[in-house]
Every structure is written in C-alpha cells, then in structure tokens.
C-alpha cells in the first residue's frame, strides 16, 4: 500500500467516523408547552384495523374546547384525574351487534402523560365506558 493510499484510507475513515458521530446526536424534543394545561388528542376509528373511517380532534380543558361535548368530557376527566379507564361506566343496555370502534388518546393531564387505546365492540359500549370523551359527533 502506498503512502497516498494509506493517507486517503485514513482520511475516509475519519470522515465516516465524524459523520456517524454527528448522526448520533440526541434529538431535540418538541416543547411540551405547545398546548398548556390539560389536553388530549383523540381519535375514533369505526370498523376494523383496515378502516379509513377515522376522526380526530384536540380536546383542550383550560377552557373546555375541541368537540361538541368538551365541557362534559373535561368534567368527566377531572373527576377521574385524567384516567379514561377510571371514568365510571354508565348502567345501560347495549345491543350485542359487533361493530368495532377503536379509540386512542394521547396528551397530558396535570403534568402527567396520558396514553389510552382501546377497541370496543360497538359505539354504545364505547359511550357507556368512556362517557363524553370520545363523543366527537355533534
């Protein structure tokens, strides 16, 4: 190996190492105060996993806004300390028709991250278990 080939090889290795190190820098997180206060991004998908019938909205609770039942949803979330699974189930009778509805919520409540995902057998069961939180229709 000649001296120039050896120098070129070392230079190439040094460049590759610097490139790898620059790519390994930690990512900068998005500011968490983009939506101050209690907020959740909600999605509702009707049908199976291949369905394209998905609706979503941002629910803000300081003051309540985001969908037609925002005040009720924020009150229910406040009573459950932001835990959607802790919202008391309503005592209703739902049909046994299988029409799956999948929901997802992601956001922050009192400074804590919230992540919730669930599939319900139909929209009646969804409403009975989650109250107004996912009631995105008017």
VEXZA-884715 format. One record per residue: residue number from 1; residue in three letters; x, y, z of N, C-alpha, C, O in turn. Coordinates in Angstrom, 3 decimals. Example, Ala and Ser with C-alpha at 12.3 -4.5 7.8 and 13.67 -1.06 7.14 Angstrom:
# residues 2
{rec 1, ALA, {13.190, -5.690, 7.800}, {12.300, -4.500, 7.800}, {13.200, -3.300, 7.800}, {14.236, -3.319, 8.465}};
{rec 2, SER, {12.850, -2.250, 7.080}, {13.670, -1.060, 7.140}, {12.900, 0.030, 7.870}, {13.409, 1.138, 8.039}};
//
This chain:
# residues 138
{rec 1, UNK, {0.862, -1.167, 0.000}, {0.000, 0.000, 0.000}, {0.903, 1.223, 0.000}, {1.859, 1.298, 0.772}};
{rec 2, UNK, {0.597, 2.179, -0.866}, {1.418, 3.379, -0.949}, {1.029, 4.351, 0.136}, {-0.015, 4.204, 0.770}};
{rec 3, UNK, {1.880, 5.358, 0.354}, {1.632, 6.354, 1.391}, {0.380, 7.156, 1.087}, {-0.389, 7.476, 1.993}};
{rec 4, UNK, {0.167, 7.488, -0.201}, {-1.016, 8.283, -0.545}, {-2.295, 7.463, -0.367}, {-3.323, 8.003, 0.042}};
{rec 5, UNK, {-2.239, 6.176, -0.669}, {-3.409, 5.320, -0.485}, {-3.714, 5.169, 0.995}, {-4.879, 5.180, 1.394}};
{rec 6, UNK, {-2.675, 5.029, 1.812}, {-2.853, 4.906, 3.257}, {-3.445, 6.188, 3.833}, {-4.331, 6.124, 4.685}};
{rec 7, UNK, {-2.977, 7.340, 3.388}, {-3.485, 8.629, 3.860}, {-4.939, 8.805, 3.432}, {-5.761, 9.289, 4.211}};
{rec 8, UNK, {-5.258, 8.418, 2.203}, {-6.629, 8.527, 1.706}, {-7.558, 7.621, 2.498}, {-8.687, 8.007, 2.799}};
{rec 9, UNK, {-7.099, 6.419, 2.840}, {-7.913, 5.478, 3.610}, {-8.188, 6.032, 4.997}, {-9.323, 5.988, 5.471}};
{rec 10, UNK, {-7.135, 6.563, 5.663}, {-7.305, 7.144, 6.993}, {-8.250, 8.342, 6.945}, {-9.088, 8.512, 7.830}};
{rec 11, UNK, {-8.114, 9.166, 5.915}, {-8.997, 10.333, 5.771}, {-10.441, 9.912, 5.580}, {-11.351, 10.524, 6.138}};
{rec 12, UNK, {-10.651, 8.867, 4.792}, {-12.005, 8.366, 4.571}, {-12.611, 7.798, 5.844}, {-13.787, 8.018, 6.133}};
{rec 13, UNK, {-11.799, 7.063, 6.608}, {-12.277, 6.505, 7.874}, {-12.613, 7.608, 8.874}, {-13.610, 7.520, 9.591}};
{rec 14, UNK, {-11.782, 8.641, 8.920}, {-12.024, 9.760, 9.827}, {-13.323, 10.474, 9.435}, {-14.124, 10.826, 10.301}};
{rec 15, UNK, {-13.526, 10.682, 8.152}, {-14.759, 11.336, 7.681}, {-15.983, 10.496, 8.032}, {-17.001, 11.034, 8.467}};
{rec 16, UNK, {-15.892, 9.187, 7.846}, {-17.005, 8.297, 8.164}, {-17.310, 8.327, 9.659}, {-18.476, 8.355, 10.054}};
{rec 17, UNK, {-16.271, 8.321, 10.488}, {-16.477, 8.362, 11.936}, {-17.140, 9.665, 12.353}, {-18.043, 9.654, 13.190}};
{rec 18, UNK, {-16.713, 10.782, 11.791}, {-17.323, 12.066, 12.126}, {-18.781, 12.125, 11.675}, {-19.634, 12.678, 12.369}};
{rec 19, UNK, {-19.051, 11.558, 10.525}, {-20.425, 11.519, 10.031}, {-21.311, 10.695, 10.968}, {-22.431, 11.101, 11.278}};
{rec 20, UNK, {-20.816, 9.546, 11.415}, {-21.582, 8.705, 12.338}, {-21.829, 9.413, 13.659}, {-22.926, 9.336, 14.212}};
{rec 21, UNK, {-20.810, 10.107, 14.171}, {-20.976, 10.819, 15.438}, {-21.972, 11.959, 15.305}, {-22.740, 12.215, 16.232}};
{rec 22, UNK, {-21.973, 12.638, 14.186}, {-22.918, 13.739, 14.021}, {-24.347, 13.226, 13.927}, {-25.276, 13.921, 14.338}};
{rec 23, UNK, {-24.540, 12.030, 13.396}, {-25.881, 11.445, 13.300}, {-26.346, 10.912, 14.647}, {-27.548, 10.746, 14.855}};
{rec 24, UNK, {-25.439, 10.646, 15.553}, {-25.792, 10.066, 16.840}, {-26.158, 11.116, 17.877}, {-26.420, 10.769, 19.028}};
{rec 25, UNK, {-26.183, 12.385, 17.501}, {-26.542, 13.433, 18.447}, {-27.989, 13.234, 18.892}, {-28.829, 12.823, 18.092}};
{rec 26, UNK, {-28.286, 13.521, 20.158}, {-29.650, 13.312, 20.648}, {-30.628, 14.239, 19.942}, {-30.307, 15.384, 19.624}};
{rec 27, UNK, {-31.830, 13.718, 19.703}, {-32.868, 14.519, 19.065}, {-33.414, 15.531, 20.050}, {-33.494, 15.258, 21.247}};
{rec 28, UNK, {-33.779, 16.668, 19.563}, {-34.348, 17.704, 20.407}, {-35.855, 17.473, 20.487}, {-36.539, 17.398, 19.467}};
{rec 29, UNK, {-36.347, 17.364, 21.689}, {-37.774, 17.107, 21.884}, {-38.580, 18.363, 21.607}, {-38.111, 19.481, 21.817}};
{rec 30, UNK, {-39.787, 18.161, 21.138}, {-40.686, 19.289, 20.902}, {-41.061, 19.903, 22.242}, {-41.131, 19.193, 23.245}};
{rec 31, UNK, {-41.300, 21.198, 22.278}, {-41.659, 21.821, 23.554}, {-42.965, 21.245, 24.082}, {-43.921, 21.044, 23.333}};
{rec 32, UNK, {-42.989, 20.982, 25.391}, {-44.180, 20.381, 25.990}, {-45.246, 21.420, 26.268}, {-46.379, 21.063, 26.592}};
{rec 33, UNK, {-44.912, 22.710, 26.150}, {-45.895, 23.743, 26.426}, {-46.612, 24.205, 25.165}, {-47.184, 25.294, 25.144}};
{rec 34, UNK, {-46.588, 23.386, 24.108}, {-47.286, 23.742, 22.880}, {-48.784, 23.870, 23.155}, {-49.444, 24.725, 22.564}};
{rec 35, UNK, {-49.324, 23.045, 24.032}, {-50.716, 23.106, 24.452}, {-50.718, 23.149, 25.973}, {-50.775, 22.100, 26.615}};
{rec 36, UNK, {-50.657, 24.329, 26.560}, {-50.598, 24.397, 28.022}, {-51.882, 23.882, 28.647}, {-52.957, 23.986, 28.055}};
{rec 37, UNK, {-51.767, 23.332, 29.833}, {-52.930, 22.822, 30.553}, {-53.250, 21.391, 30.162}, {-52.457, 20.713, 29.509}};
{rec 38, UNK, {-54.406, 20.957, 30.567}, {-54.856, 19.591, 30.305}, {-55.356, 19.493, 28.869}, {-56.225, 20.257, 28.450}};
{rec 39, UNK, {-54.794, 18.537, 28.115}, {-55.183, 18.375, 26.718}, {-54.983, 16.935, 26.277}, {-54.085, 16.244, 26.758}};
{rec 40, UNK, {-55.833, 16.489, 25.355}, {-55.730, 15.155, 24.778}, {-56.027, 15.242, 23.291}, {-56.964, 15.928, 22.882}};
{rec 41, UNK, {-55.233, 14.549, 22.479}, {-55.576, 14.386, 21.078}, {-56.326, 13.062, 20.984}, {-55.791, 12.013, 21.341}};
{rec 42, UNK, {-57.558, 13.114, 20.507}, {-58.455, 11.956, 20.486}, {-58.712, 11.507, 19.063}, {-58.913, 12.333, 18.172}};
{rec 43, UNK, {-58.707, 10.187, 18.845}, {-59.126, 9.642, 17.554}, {-60.133, 8.522, 17.789}, {-60.062, 7.792, 18.777}};
{rec 44, UNK, {-61.067, 8.408, 16.856}, {-62.090, 7.361, 16.868}, {-62.104, 6.743, 15.483}, {-62.277, 7.443, 14.485}};
{rec 45, UNK, {-61.921, 5.423, 15.419}, {-61.942, 4.700, 14.147}, {-63.062, 3.676, 14.193}, {-63.086, 2.799, 15.057}};
{rec 46, UNK, {-63.991, 3.798, 13.251}, {-65.079, 2.824, 13.152}, {-64.667, 1.735, 12.177}, {-64.076, 2.011, 11.133}};
{rec 47, UNK, {-64.985, 0.490, 12.529}, {-64.646, -0.632, 11.670}, {-63.383, -1.328, 12.133}, {-62.879, -1.075, 13.227}};
{rec 48, UNK, {-62.878, -2.214, 11.278}, {-61.693, -2.980, 11.643}, {-60.421, -2.162, 11.399}, {-60.486, -0.988, 11.035}};
{rec 49, UNK, {-59.274, -2.794, 11.605}, {-57.990, -2.103, 11.516}, {-57.717, -1.524, 10.137}, {-56.928, -0.588, 10.010}};
{rec 50, UNK, {-58.353, -2.062, 9.102}, {-58.127, -1.566, 7.736}, {-59.031, -0.394, 7.394}, {-58.924, 0.163, 6.302}};
{rec 51, UNK, {-59.906, -0.011, 8.290}, {-60.870, 1.048, 8.028}, {-60.181, 2.398, 7.874}, {-59.166, 2.678, 8.512}};
{rec 52, UNK, {-60.749, 3.207, 7.027}, {-60.231, 4.566, 6.865}, {-61.188, 5.584, 7.468}, {-61.034, 6.787, 7.258}};
{rec 53, UNK, {-62.171, 5.105, 8.213}, {-63.154, 5.988, 8.848}, {-62.638, 6.429, 10.211}, {-63.099, 5.950, 11.246}};
{rec 54, UNK, {-61.681, 7.343, 10.199}, {-61.076, 7.840, 11.437}, {-61.340, 9.330, 11.568}, {-61.155, 10.092, 10.619}};
{rec 55, UNK, {-61.768, 9.731, 12.734}, {-61.957, 11.140, 13.059}, {-61.080, 11.472, 14.253}, {-60.804, 10.606, 15.084}};
{rec 56, UNK, {-60.650, 12.693, 14.340}, {-59.823, 13.091, 15.461}, {-60.011, 14.551, 15.796}, {-60.460, 15.344, 14.968}};
{rec 57, UNK, {-59.659, 14.900, 17.031}, {-59.737, 16.280, 17.476}, {-58.824, 16.473, 18.676}, {-58.434, 15.512, 19.339}};
{rec 58, UNK, {-58.498, 17.702, 18.939}, {-57.722, 18.057, 20.113}, {-58.685, 18.580, 21.166}, {-59.360, 19.587, 20.953}};
{rec 59, UNK, {-58.748, 17.899, 22.297}, {-59.601, 18.316, 23.407}, {-58.753, 19.138, 24.366}, {-57.789, 18.637, 24.946}};
{rec 60, UNK, {-59.115, 20.384, 24.522}, {-58.460, 21.268, 25.491}, {-59.414, 21.482, 26.653}, {-60.617, 21.654, 26.452}};
{rec 61, UNK, {-58.885, 21.473, 27.857}, {-59.762, 21.598, 29.027}, {-59.523, 22.859, 29.844}, {-60.061, 22.976, 30.946}};
{rec 62, UNK, {-58.749, 23.791, 29.352}, {-58.480, 25.033, 30.091}, {-58.612, 26.233, 29.175}, {-57.574, 26.813, 28.857}};
{rec 63, UNK, {-59.741, 26.657, 28.730}, {-61.114, 26.228, 28.979}, {-61.509, 25.072, 28.060}, {-60.816, 24.793, 27.081}};
{rec 64, UNK, {-62.621, 24.400, 28.371}, {-63.055, 23.264, 27.558}, {-63.376, 23.667, 26.118}, {-64.182, 24.565, 25.875}};
{rec 65, UNK, {-62.729, 22.984, 25.172}, {-62.998, 23.190, 23.751}, {-62.409, 22.035, 22.968}, {-61.513, 21.348, 23.458}};
{rec 66, UNK, {-62.894, 21.815, 21.772}, {-62.346, 20.759, 20.939}, {-63.394, 19.930, 20.248}, {-63.199, 19.531, 19.100}};
{rec 67, UNK, {-64.510, 19.653, 20.915}, {-65.631, 18.996, 20.253}, {-66.927, 19.394, 20.951}, {-66.899, 20.114, 21.949}};
{rec 68, UNK, {-68.044, 18.936, 20.438}, {-69.354, 19.403, 20.896}, {-69.642, 19.133, 22.369}, {-70.463, 19.822, 22.975}};
{rec 69, UNK, {-68.980, 18.146, 22.947}, {-69.231, 17.784, 24.349}, {-67.984, 18.021, 25.198}, {-67.733, 17.279, 26.149}};
{rec 70, UNK, {-67.211, 19.034, 24.868}, {-65.936, 19.274, 25.550}, {-66.112, 19.546, 27.039}, {-65.336, 19.037, 27.848}};
{rec 71, UNK, {-67.105, 20.328, 27.415}, {-67.307, 20.637, 28.837}, {-67.600, 19.371, 29.638}, {-67.046, 19.170, 30.719}};
{rec 72, UNK, {-68.475, 18.517, 29.099}, {-68.797, 17.266, 29.789}, {-67.583, 16.345, 29.845}, {-67.311, 15.732, 30.877}};
{rec 73, UNK, {-66.856, 16.248, 28.736}, {-65.671, 15.380, 28.686}, {-64.619, 15.850, 29.684}, {-64.026, 15.034, 30.389}};
{rec 74, UNK, {-64.384, 17.152, 29.748}, {-63.388, 17.676, 30.688}, {-63.809, 17.448, 32.135}, {-62.971, 17.161, 32.990}};
{rec 75, UNK, {-65.108, 17.574, 32.412}, {-65.611, 17.322, 33.769}, {-65.434, 15.851, 34.150}, {-65.040, 15.540, 35.274}};
{rec 76, UNK, {-65.724, 14.955, 33.218}, {-65.553, 13.522, 33.484}, {-64.078, 13.181, 33.693}, {-63.733, 12.403, 34.582}};
{rec 77, UNK, {-63.217, 13.768, 32.868}, {-61.778, 13.529, 33.027}, {-61.271, 14.096, 34.352}, {-60.440, 13.476, 35.016}};
{rec 78, UNK, {-61.766, 15.268, 34.736}, {-61.347, 15.862, 36.010}, {-61.745, 14.964, 37.175}, {-60.962, 14.775, 38.106}};
{rec 79, UNK, {-62.959, 14.407, 37.130}, {-63.428, 13.521, 38.202}, {-62.604, 12.236, 38.266}, {-62.464, 11.640, 39.334}};
{rec 80, UNK, {-62.053, 11.802, 37.109}, {-61.248, 10.573, 37.058}, {-59.754, 10.877, 37.085}, {-58.941, 9.989, 36.826}};
{rec 81, UNK, {-59.379, 12.122, 37.396}, {-57.979, 12.570, 37.442}, {-57.238, 12.254, 36.133}, {-56.069, 11.871, 36.149}};
{rec 82, UNK, {-57.931, 12.421, 35.012}, {-57.313, 12.230, 33.709}, {-57.183, 10.800, 33.244}, {-56.654, 10.550, 32.161}};
{rec 83, UNK, {-57.656, 9.850, 34.043}, {-57.558, 8.427, 33.697}, {-58.854, 7.980, 33.029}, {-59.862, 7.766, 33.701}};
{rec 84, UNK, {-58.824, 7.840, 31.710}, {-60.035, 7.488, 30.954}, {-60.609, 6.157, 31.432}, {-61.828, 6.005, 31.510}};
{rec 85, UNK, {-59.759, 5.206, 31.748}, {-60.223, 3.897, 32.207}, {-60.939, 3.977, 33.557}, {-61.680, 3.060, 33.911}};
{rec 86, UNK, {-60.730, 5.053, 34.315}, {-61.356, 5.205, 35.627}, {-62.691, 5.944, 35.563}, {-63.342, 6.127, 36.592}};
{rec 87, UNK, {-63.107, 6.371, 34.373}, {-64.415, 7.010, 34.253}, {-65.473, 5.948, 34.562}, {-65.456, 4.872, 33.964}};
{rec 88, UNK, {-66.397, 6.237, 35.492}, {-67.401, 5.228, 35.857}, {-68.270, 4.842, 34.667}, {-68.758, 5.699, 33.929}};
{rec 89, UNK, {-68.452, 3.542, 34.496}, {-69.288, 3.036, 33.399}, {-70.744, 3.353, 33.682}, {-71.215, 3.250, 34.815}};
{rec 90, UNK, {-71.450, 3.743, 32.621}, {-72.881, 4.010, 32.749}, {-73.633, 2.684, 32.766}, {-73.221, 1.712, 32.133}};
{rec 91, UNK, {-74.734, 2.662, 33.496}, {-75.559, 1.460, 33.593}, {-76.582, 1.485, 32.460}, {-77.707, 1.954, 32.631}};
{rec 92, UNK, {-76.166, 0.969, 31.297}, {-77.031, 0.957, 30.120}, {-77.032, -0.437, 29.507}, {-76.143, -1.247, 29.771}};
{rec 93, UNK, {-78.031, -0.700, 28.695}, {-78.089, -1.953, 27.944}, {-77.675, -1.658, 26.507}, {-78.273, -0.805, 25.850}};
{rec 94, UNK, {-76.664, -2.354, 26.019}, {-76.196, -2.191, 24.651}, {-76.485, -3.470, 23.877}, {-76.437, -4.569, 24.431}};
{rec 95, UNK, {-76.782, -3.316, 22.604}, {-77.025, -4.494, 21.774}, {-75.736, -5.293, 21.629}, {-74.645, -4.778, 21.871}};
{rec 96, UNK, {-75.869, -6.532, 21.239}, {-74.693, -7.380, 21.068}, {-74.229, -7.400, 19.610}, {-73.584, -8.353, 19.173}};
{rec 97, UNK, {-74.553, -6.362, 18.873}, {-74.115, -6.232, 17.485}, {-72.634, -5.886, 17.491}, {-72.202, -4.964, 18.183}};
{rec 98, UNK, {-71.865, -6.633, 16.715}, {-70.429, -6.375, 16.647}, {-70.147, -5.371, 15.533}, {-70.240, -5.693, 14.349}};
{rec 99, UNK, {-69.806, -4.162, 15.931}, {-69.441, -3.081, 15.017}, {-68.289, -2.342, 15.690}, {-68.500, -1.287, 16.288}};
{rec 100, UNK, {-67.067, -2.883, 15.598}, {-65.950, -2.396, 16.414}, {-65.642, -0.912, 16.227}, {-65.757, -0.350, 15.138}};
{rec 101, UNK, {-65.248, -0.316, 17.338}, {-64.839, 1.081, 17.372}, {-63.544, 1.135, 18.175}, {-63.501, 0.709, 19.329}};
{rec 102, UNK, {-62.496, 1.659, 17.558}, {-61.206, 1.787, 18.245}, {-60.953, 3.251, 18.572}, {-61.209, 4.138, 17.758}};
{rec 103, UNK, {-60.453, 3.484, 19.762}, {-60.183, 4.855, 20.190}, {-58.739, 4.958, 20.678}, {-58.132, 3.981, 21.116}};
{rec 104, UNK, {-58.218, 6.167, 20.585}, {-56.858, 6.433, 21.060}, {-56.831, 7.850, 21.610}, {-57.397, 8.771, 21.021}};
{rec 105, UNK, {-56.174, 8.010, 22.735}, {-55.996, 9.330, 23.339}, {-54.538, 9.476, 23.745}, {-53.937, 8.560, 24.307}};
{rec 106, UNK, {-53.988, 10.634, 23.452}, {-52.603, 10.921, 23.837}, {-52.529, 12.392, 24.207}, {-53.038, 13.250, 23.485}};
{rec 107, UNK, {-51.895, 12.677, 25.332}, {-51.772, 14.067, 25.749}, {-51.191, 14.189, 27.137}, {-50.305, 13.434, 27.537}};
{rec 108, UNK, {-51.716, 15.163, 27.860}, {-51.179, 15.451, 29.194}, {-52.313, 15.879, 30.110}, {-53.209, 16.626, 29.716}};
{rec 109, UNK, {-52.252, 15.384, 31.351}, {-53.234, 15.767, 32.362}, {-52.485, 16.058, 33.647}, {-51.805, 15.185, 34.186}};
{rec 110, UNK, {-52.605, 17.270, 34.136}, {-51.918, 17.727, 35.356}, {-50.419, 17.418, 35.318}, {-49.834, 16.979, 36.308}};
{rec 111, UNK, {-49.819, 17.656, 34.163}, {-48.380, 17.465, 34.010}, {-47.948, 16.026, 33.768}, {-46.758, 15.771, 33.578}};
{rec 112, UNK, {-48.882, 15.080, 33.769}, {-48.554, 13.666, 33.535}, {-48.959, 13.273, 32.122}, {-49.997, 13.712, 31.627}};
{rec 113, UNK, {-48.146, 12.449, 31.469}, {-48.532, 11.994, 30.125}, {-49.717, 11.034, 30.201}, {-49.830, 10.238, 31.133}};
{rec 114, UNK, {-50.586, 11.122, 29.215}, {-51.753, 10.241, 29.105}, {-51.654, 9.492, 27.787}, {-51.425, 10.090, 26.736}};
{rec 115, UNK, {-51.826, 8.193, 27.850}, {-51.844, 7.332, 26.660}, {-52.935, 6.296, 26.893}, {-52.891, 5.554, 27.875}};
{rec 116, UNK, {-53.905, 6.244, 26.001}, {-55.024, 5.319, 26.153}, {-55.411, 4.811, 24.777}, {-55.569, 5.600, 23.846}};
{rec 117, UNK, {-55.566, 3.504, 24.639}, {-56.028, 2.900, 23.388}, {-56.889, 1.699, 23.746}, {-56.533, 0.895, 24.608}};
{rec 118, UNK, {-58.031, 1.591, 23.069}, {-58.954, 0.505, 23.369}, {-59.864, 0.292, 22.172}, {-60.179, 1.236, 21.447}};
{rec 119, UNK, {-60.287, -0.955, 21.964}, {-61.290, -1.271, 20.956}, {-62.524, -1.794, 21.672}, {-62.440, -2.694, 22.508}};
{rec 120, UNK, {-63.671, -1.218, 21.331}, {-64.937, -1.596, 21.934}, {-65.780, -2.317, 20.893}, {-65.607, -2.099, 19.694}};
{rec 121, UNK, {-66.689, -3.173, 21.344}, {-67.486, -3.977, 20.414}, {-68.453, -3.137, 19.579}, {-68.795, -3.515, 18.459}};
{rec 122, UNK, {-68.893, -2.006, 20.117}, {-69.735, -1.095, 19.337}, {-69.747, 0.277, 20.010}, {-69.186, 0.454, 21.091}};
{rec 123, UNK, {-70.393, 1.244, 19.358}, {-70.356, 2.618, 19.861}, {-71.150, 2.794, 21.156}, {-70.848, 3.695, 21.939}};
{rec 124, UNK, {-72.150, 1.960, 21.395}, {-72.900, 2.025, 22.646}, {-71.991, 1.663, 23.832}, {-71.995, 2.342, 24.859}};
{rec 125, UNK, {-71.227, 0.600, 23.674}, {-70.301, 0.185, 24.737}, {-69.223, 1.255, 24.934}, {-68.833, 1.545, 26.066}};
{rec 126, UNK, {-68.747, 1.835, 23.841}, {-67.769, 2.927, 23.938}, {-68.326, 4.072, 24.776}, {-67.659, 4.536, 25.701}};
{rec 127, UNK, {-69.525, 4.531, 24.471}, {-70.127, 5.644, 25.206}, {-70.375, 5.285, 26.665}, {-70.209, 6.126, 27.549}};
{rec 128, UNK, {-70.772, 4.039, 26.921}, {-71.032, 3.615, 28.303}, {-69.751, 3.591, 29.129}, {-69.783, 3.873, 30.327}};
{rec 129, UNK, {-68.637, 3.259, 28.509}, {-67.371, 3.111, 29.250}, {-66.536, 4.388, 29.306}, {-65.749, 4.560, 30.236}};
{rec 130, UNK, {-66.689, 5.290, 28.328}, {-65.808, 6.463, 28.292}, {-66.564, 7.778, 28.378}, {-65.955, 8.842, 28.271}};
{rec 131, UNK, {-67.869, 7.731, 28.568}, {-68.639, 8.955, 28.717}, {-68.575, 9.812, 27.466}, {-68.716, 9.316, 26.348}};
{rec 132, UNK, {-68.362, 11.101, 27.669}, {-68.355, 12.069, 26.571}, {-66.988, 12.265, 25.932}, {-66.870, 13.001, 24.952}};
{rec 133, UNK, {-65.952, 11.624, 26.463}, {-64.598, 11.882, 25.993}, {-64.452, 11.648, 24.494}, {-63.858, 12.475, 23.802}};
{rec 134, UNK, {-64.972, 10.556, 23.987}, {-64.812, 10.237, 22.559}, {-66.091, 10.546, 21.765}, {-66.252, 10.049, 20.650}};
{rec 135, UNK, {-66.988, 11.347, 22.315}, {-68.233, 11.733, 21.625}, {-67.909, 12.891, 20.676}, {-68.230, 14.044, 20.963}};
{rec 136, UNK, {-67.276, 12.580, 19.554}, {-66.823, 13.614, 18.634}, {-67.927, 14.097, 17.709}, {-67.790, 15.159, 17.103}};
{rec 137, UNK, {-69.013, 13.353, 17.583}, {-70.129, 13.775, 16.737}, {-70.967, 14.812, 17.457}, {-71.041, 14.825, 18.686}};
{rec 138, UNK, {-71.592, 15.674, 16.687}, {-72.429, 16.736, 17.260}, {-73.772, 16.264, 17.690}, {-74.574, 17.054, 18.188}};
//
